[in-house]
């Protein structure tokens, strides 16, 4: 369908979906900056939520299958076109499930910060805050390396304790699995969109989408301008893209999207480690934590935790470029979704648990330095198939792109490209995504 002469396109949300939507709208053949204005409204800062604190794993075996191949391929193309290896850490990796028996921690483990690194980039310096180099105290000997090889573990995965490793099952290799640094990727997409004319407004908390009197077309978007004393502003819109992640229901109340809080940490290991993303099952020994191992550094006796019996924990551990390792734990619903990403509450004890789980199976992580302790909220679709909602809502000019769970970074480019097609052509052309149609559940 031909694009109208004038269009005012408003994107709600400055996470990965909003930013890739902005990028691909400006790359669509019908986009004409002299006729089309694009404004992205973000309540906090770009990539302030899950898009800046996720793991950044990309995989052809992710879900939904209707969207994954398109998006995985676009990731590679974006990296080739814009220097993604240097700009946002794009690289192919191995991915595996590992089963290990954790060890009691011996002495202080994983020193480091209690807050986030500057601007969420968590860029390593190669040294700790004290300026000292980190050195692993327990080097692998020939016997340990032999155990790894006997278990079918690749020779270069030498940063997981050989004595405790029980099973290794490869899920993906560099032909099917890759990674990016989420914060760097999301902010790069925003920057590249801005270069093509997108106006990005941060501190703009959307309050309402206004519709025409008949209710069958969008008309404008009202938002609170936090940078101007909370003044309510209204921007005219011919098209609105709802990409507000877990906050989608705040602007579209009937959207069946809930929020799951997730904690994560980044660690600078004691030496560079090989490129593996690991889904772990770690059997902790009885009494793990009895000596306050899981509460070290919290600074008060109330945080002391009684020892556990044996239990299995499942942190995901991803090695990143530039001597950084990301690790996350299970989600929780302990704290309700706050007003914006600026107000997300971090539970230090949950972060420390993740740190200690990692330390129990890796000397390099045990002897490393924590560079960020953080939390975010993931958007989950609680109706239908549970897959993300990508497509038209049934109201003229309104597109929804939300509910991407833990695969938002993976599926961001594909979703953004489809958003461009829905806005300018009225339908998806690059992938068959009828199963993701928001009208199936709205």
N, C-alpha and C positions, 0 to 999 in steps of 0.2 A: 504494500500500500504506500502511496506517495506521502512524503512528509509534508505537513502544513507549512505555510510560509513562515509563521512565527510560532516558536514553542518555548515555553518556560518549564524546564524540567527540574524538579526538586528531588534530591535524594536524602532520605532520612537515615542517618547512621554513618559513622566514620570508621567502621571496622573493615574487615577484609571484603565483605560483600558490597558495602557501599563504595569502597575505593576502587574495586575492580569494575563495578558497574560504571563509575565515573570514567575510568580509563577506557572501557570498551565503547561507551556511548560516543566518546570523542574519536574513536577509530572506526566507527560505522560509516559506510560509504555515503549515507544520507546526511551525516552531520555537517552542518554549515555554521561556523561560529558567528557569521553575520546575521543569521536568522534564528539560531538556537542558543538559548542561555541555559547553563547547567549550574545549579547551586547545590552543594552538599552541606547539610546541617548536622553538626555533631555536638551533643550535650557536654561532653568532656573534652578530650583531646583525641587526635587520630591514633588509632590502635591502642586506646587506653584500657580496653577490656581484654577478652579472650584472644583477640587478634594480635595482641602484643605479648601475650603470656602463654600461648599454646606451645605445643611441641614442634609443629612445623613438618610433620611427617607427610610425605606424598606417596601414594601407592595405587597401582592398577587394581589391587584386590580390595580397595576400599568400597564404600557404598554411598549412594545408590548407583547401581551398574549403568543406569541410563545417563548419568552425568559424569561419572569418573573418567572414562577414556578421553572424552573431550577435554576435560580440565587438566588431566595429567599431561597430555600432549601440549596444551597451551603453556603450561609451566615451563616446559623445555624451550618452547619458542620464545617466550618472554625473556628467559635467561640469555638465550643466544642474541636476541635483539638489543637488550639493554645491559649486558654485562652482569648478569645475575650472580655468577660465581663470586665476583668481588663485591657487588653491591648489596646482595642479600643472602649470601652463603648457599646458593643452590649447588647441590652435588648429589650424585647417585650414591646409595648406601646399601649395605646388607641389612636385613631385618630378620630377627629370630625370636622364638620363644625359648627361654632357658629356665631350668629348674635347678635351684641351688639350696644348700643348707647354709644359713647365715651363721656368723661367728659372734661371740661376745666381743664388745668393743674393748680395746685395751688402751687405757689412758685417753687424754683429750683427742677428740676426732673432729675433723673438718672445722677449722676456725673460720670466722668470716663475719660478714655483715648481717644485720638483723632487718635491713630494709632493702629497697629495690636499688638497682644500679641506675646511674644517671640516664634519663630519657628511655629507660626500658631496654636499652641496647645491650647491656651486660657485656660490653666489649672488654676482653681480657687485656691485661698489661703484661702478663708473663711473670708477675711478682705479686706477692701479697701486699697488704697495706703497710706492713713493716719493711718492705723492700727486700725481704729475703726470698730466695728461690725455694720452691717446694721440691723435696726429694723423697721418693718412695723408700721406706726403710726395709721392705721385704721384697727382694728381687726374686724373679722366677729362676729356679734352678732347672737342670735337665730333667729331673724326676717330675717336677710340676708340669713342665711343658709336655712331657710324655703322657701324663694323665689327660691333658687337654686333647691331644691328638687321638688317644684311645677312645675318647667320648665323641669323636667326630667333629670336634670343634676346630674351626679354621685357625691356622697357625697365628694369624695376626690379631685374633681376639684374645690377647694376653693380659687384659686388665680385669678379668673376672677370676676370682680365687679358684684355682684348679682343684684343691682338696675338697671344696664344697660343691662343685658343679656336678649335677646328676644327669642332666639331659640337655641336648641342644637340638632344636628343630627349626630349620630355616623356613621362614614365611615368605621372604622375597629377596631377590638379588638386585644388583645395580641395574638390571634391565627392566625391573618392575617396581623399584622403590627408590625414592629420592627424598630430599629434605630442603627446607629453606629456613631462615631465621624469620619468624613471623612478624616481629616488629619492623625489621628492616624491609621485608617484602611489602607489608601493608603501607608503610610510609612512602616507599618508593612508588607504589601504584598511585598514591595521592599526589605525589610530586609530579609524576608523568602526566596525570590528568590535568593538573593545574597548568602545566606548560602548554596544554592545548586549549586553555580557556575556561576550565572549570573554576568556579568561585567556591572556596572552601571556608566555611564559617564555623569555628569552634566556639565552645561556650554557648551554643544555641540549642536549648532544650525544647524540642517540639511539644507543643501542648495539644494541638488539634489539627486534623485535616478538615478543611471546610469544603462542602459540596454545594453544587448548584441547587436551586430551590426544588427541583424534581428529584434530587438525590442520585441521579444516574451518571454524574460526571464530577471530577474534581474541579475545584475552583481556586483554592489557595491553601497555604499552610501557615499556621500561627505558631510562633516560638518565643520563648523567653530569652532575651539577650543578656546573658550573665556578664558580658563585658561592658554593658551599658546600664548598670544598676537594676537589672532584672526587668527592663522595659519589654513589653509585649509587642513584637513586630509581626507583620503579616506580609507574606510574599505570594504574589499571584503565581498560579501553576496550571499549566495545561496537562502536565504529567507528573505523577508522584511515584517514586520508587521507595517502598517500605523495606528498609534493610537494617532494622534496629535490633537484630539479634534477640536476646532474652527480654529486651524492653519493647518488643513489637506490640504486645497487648496493651501497652500504655497509649499507643496511637491508633490501634485497631483492636478494640476491646474483645471482639469475638474470635480473634486469632488463638488457636489452641496451642500456645507456645509457653512452656514453663522454663524455669531456670534451675540449674544445678551448679552449686559452687564447687570449684576445683582448686586445690593448692599445688604449687610447684616450687622448685628451687633450681638455681643454676650453680654449678660448681666448677671451679678451675682446678682440674686434676693436677697431681704432683708432677706429671709428665704428659706429653701429648698422647692421646689414645686413638685407636683406629676407628674407622667410620662404620659403626654398628648402631642400629636402633633395637633395643632389647625389651621384649615383653616378659617380665620376670615372674616367677613364682618362688618366693623365698621362704623356706621353713626356718623360723626363728627358734633358737634354743630356749628351753624352759628357763625362766628367770631373766630373759632379755629385758633390760631396762631397770632391774632392781637397784642398781647402783646409780640411778638418776641419769643413765646414759641417754635416755630419750628426752631429757629436759635440760641438758647442759646449756648454760648461757642465758637462761631465762631470768635469773636474778632474784627469784623469790621461792620460799619454801612451799607455798601453796601449789606450785606447779609440779611438785614431786609426784611421780606416778608409781603406783605399786607394780611389782613385777608381774609379768604375764606368764602363762604356761606356754607350751609350744603353740604356735599359730602360723598360718601361711599369709604372707602379705604379697601384694602384686604391683609394685611400682614399675612404671615405664621409664626406661633410661636411654636417652638418645645422646650419642656423641655428636658434637657440632664442630665446625671448623674453628680455627684460632684458639684451640685448647680450652674448649668449654664443653660441659656436659649438662644436659637438661634432664630433670627427673620430676615425675608427678605421681600423686597418689590417687586414691579413690575419691569420688565426689561426696558431697553431703548437702543436706537441706537444713542445717542448723541455724543459718541466718538468712532471712528473707532478702530478696533482691532489693538493693538500695535504689535511690533515685537516679544515680549515674555511676559511671566507672570511677569517678573521683571519690566515691564514698564506700568502695568495697573494703570490707573488714578482713584483715589477714589474721589467721589463728597461728601464732608462732609455734605452738606445740605440734600442730599438724605438719608444719614445714620441717621441724626438727625430727619428727618421726621419719619423714622421707629421707632426710640426710642420713639418719642412723641406719635405715634399711640398706641404703646404698653402701655405706661404710662397712656393713656386715659381710659384703661379698666382694669388695674391691679395695685393695690397698691404695690404689691411685686416687680413689674418691675419698677414702678415709683420711689420707694425708693431704688432701687438697684444701681449697678455700671456697667457702660459700660466697657467691657474688650477688645473689638475689633470693629473697623469700617473698612469695607473691601469691595472690589468689585472683580468680576471675569467675565469671558465670557463663556456663554453656547453655545455649538455647536448644530445648528438646520439644519436638512436636508430639503432643499427647493425644492425637486422634489419627485415624486411618492407619497407614503403613508405618507412621513415625518418620518417614523420610522428609527432607526439607520441602518447603512450599515455595515453588518457583513458577511464576506465571501471572496471568491476569486475574483480578478479583471479581470481575463482572461489572465494575464501575468504569466508565470511560476514562482513560488516562491513568488508571491505577494499576501498578505492578507490585506484587509481593515477592520478596526474595529473603527468606528467613528460616530459622530452625535447622541449621546445618550441623548441630551437635558437635562432636569432636573432629569432624572432617571439614570444618569451614575453610581452613587454609588450603587444603587439598582441592576443594571444589569451588574456591573463589573465582579463579579465572573463567571456568566454564559457566558459572552462574552469571558473572558479569557480561560475558559475551551474549548469553541468552537474553539478559535484561535489555541490552542494546537492540536485539531483534524484536523483542516484545514492544518496545517503545516505538521504534521506527517502522516496523513491518507488521506488527499486530500478531505475530506468531513466532514460535521457535523454528529456526531453520537448521541449526547446527547439531541438534540432538533431538531424539524422540522422548519428550519428557511429560507426556500426558499424565503419567502416574504421579507427577509432582504438582499437578494443577491445584492451586489453592481452593478453587471452587469445589473440589471434592470434599472438603471438610469445613469450609466457612459457612 
